[in-house]
Amino acid sequence: MVRVLSTGSSILNQYIAEIRDAETQKDSLRFRHNLERLGGIFAYEISKDLAYETKEVITPLGIANVPVLIQYPVLATILRAGLPFHQGLLNFFDKSENAFISAFRRHHKDGTFSISIEYASVTEIEDKVVILCDTMLASGSSMVLAYRELISHGKPRHTHIATAVASVEGIEYMKKHLPMKEITLWVGVIDDEMTAQSYIVPGLGDAGDLAFGKKL
């Protein structure tokens, strides 16, 4: 199941416009803040699919019956570009436990690259709902490897994968390599093109560099 949040008119599109805009991107603080705000919007939308129970809340004037989460989802992200987006999710799911996965892209002299998982810090995920996020879904390779690393630590009840900008090719790669019946993919916007170096076009550039500075 793929859900695209930009299809309707909402403030989400304003934030996507700003993270794409080359001039606005010069302000790394605003870039990170916009990713965080997008994470909050995704959290709200995903929350509609979670399980709730009715709780009696005592107010100064009586008792209110309020639907509350039965269990907070586990929040997972791919380092480093996913961190601001992850924080936006965490602002809403503030009682969630967290997992972090490092996916390293190694470039080769022939212009190709390979991706490997170098580090993972994963909390208990068995029979829990997991939200795995990254700012961009380009080739899809990092997300597939990150998901496989996650489920090597336990089997989630369901996994929501969230990304601000995705490519058509990346989505198709996920559909071929992941058990999509167990996954809901949430996307801000989908772009049609991707370069040979797996940069999404028009995309937004290197999200990690824009958020935290250029890497060596």
N, C-alpha and C positions, 0 to 999 in steps of 0.2 A: 504494500500500500504506500503510495507516494502522495503527500499533501504539500501543495505549493501555496505559501502564505501571501505572495505578492499579487495573486490574481484579482483580488478586490482592491478597492481604494481604502488605504489605511495609513497611519503614521509610519508603519513599517517601511513603506516605500521611500519616505523621506530619509530614513536612516540608511537604507541601502544606497540611495542616491549620493549621500555624503561619504560613505566609505568607498564608493567608486570614484568620486571626484578628485582628480589629480591635485587640484589646488587645496582642497580641504584636507587631503591626506598629509600635507606638510605639517599639520598640527597633530602629532602622535597622540597627545592626550585626548583630543576630540575623537580620533580614530578609535582608540581603545574604549572610550565612553560610548560611542555609537555601537560598537560590538556588544558591549555590556547591556545596552538598552535593547538591542535585538535579542539577546539571550533572555531577557525578561519577557519579551513578547512571546518567544517560543515556549517559555515555561508556562505562561498563562494558557496558551493553546493546548499544549500537551496535557496540562492539568485536567482538562475536560474529559480525557480518556482514562483517568485513573479511578481507583475504587474509593468510595466514601462510605462512612457510617454516620448515623445521626447521634449527636452528642447534646446533652442538656447543659446549657450555659446559664449560670446564675448571674443576672444583671441586678443593678440596684433596685429595680422595680418588679422583678419577676424572673421567669425562666423562659429561655428561648431555645428552640430545637434547631440546631445548626448542623449541616452536613460538613464533616471534617475528613481529612485523609486518613485512611486506615493505616497506610504505611508510606513513608516518604521514599521516592525513588533514589537509587544510587546514581550519582552523577560522575561520569567519566569523560576525560578529554585527552586529546592528543597534543603533546607539547611541541612547540611553544605557542603557535599561533592561536590555538583554541582557548588559551587562558582567559582573555577578557570575555569571550562568549560564555565560557564556563561560569565566570563570576556572575553574569547576568542570570543564569539559571539558579545559581546558589543563593542569590538575593531573594528569590521566591521560595525555593525549596531549602529554607535555611536550616532545617534539621537533618538534611541528607548527609550520608557518608559519601566519600569521594574516592575516585580511582584516577591514576595518571599513567599515561603510556607515552614513551618516547619513540617516535618513528624517524629514523635517520635516512635521508636521501643521499646516496653516494653517486656523484657524477663520474662518468668514464670518458676517456679520451676520444672515443668514437661518437660522442654526443648522446649516448644512452645513459641511463641511470638505473640504479637498483635501490630498493627500499628494504630496510631491516628494522626489527624491533630491538632496541638496545636496553630498555629499562621499563619495568612495569611495577607500580605500587597499587595493588588491588585489594579492596576490602571484601567482606563476605557478600556474594551476589547470588548465591543459590536460591532459586525460587523467588527472586525479587525482581521488581521492574527496574531496568537500567536505562538511563539516558546517556548515550555516547555522542559527544559533540566535537566538531571541528569547524573552523571558520569557512573553509573551502573544501569542496569535493571535486577534485580535478580528474585524475585518472581513475580514482577509486581504490588504488592499490594500498595506500596507507590505511584507509578505513577498513578494508577487508582484513588486513593483517592485525589491526588493532582489535577488531571484533573477535578474531580467532584467538588472540592473546587473552582477551577477557574471558571467553568461555572455557579456556583451559583452567580457569580458577573456579568454575562452577557454571551451572546452567540457569540463566535468568528465566523468570516466568515470561517476560516479554522485553524486547529492547526497542527503544525509540532512538533513532539516529537523527541528529539535527545538524544542519549546515546552512550558513547564510547564502552562499553562492555555490551552485553545482553546475557541472557540464552534463550534457546529454550522454556523452561517452562514459563518464564516471558512474552515472546512474545505471546504465546498461551493464557495466562491468560488475556492479554490485548485484544486480539481478541474476547474473550468471554464476556468481561465486558465493553468495550468501543465502541462507534459508529465509527467503523473504516472507514466508508465512509466519515467521516468528519475529518479524521486524516491521516497524512503521518508520518510513523515511519522511522527515520534515525538512522542507527546503524553502529558503527565502525566495530565491529566483533561480531560474535555469537558463544558462547560456548555451548556444548551439556549437560554438567552435572551441578548439583547443590547439595550441602550438605543439610542435614536435618535442618541446621541452616540458610539456604538460602544464602550460600556463593557460588558464581559461581566458577566452576572448569574447566580449570585452573585459569580463572579470573585474579585478581591481589591483592586480600586481601581486607582490609577495606580502601576504598578510602578516607574517612573523616579523619581517623587516620593518614594515610600516608601524607595527605596534611597539616594537622593542629595539629597533636599530639594526643596521646591516650586520650580518655575520660574516666571518672570514671564510 
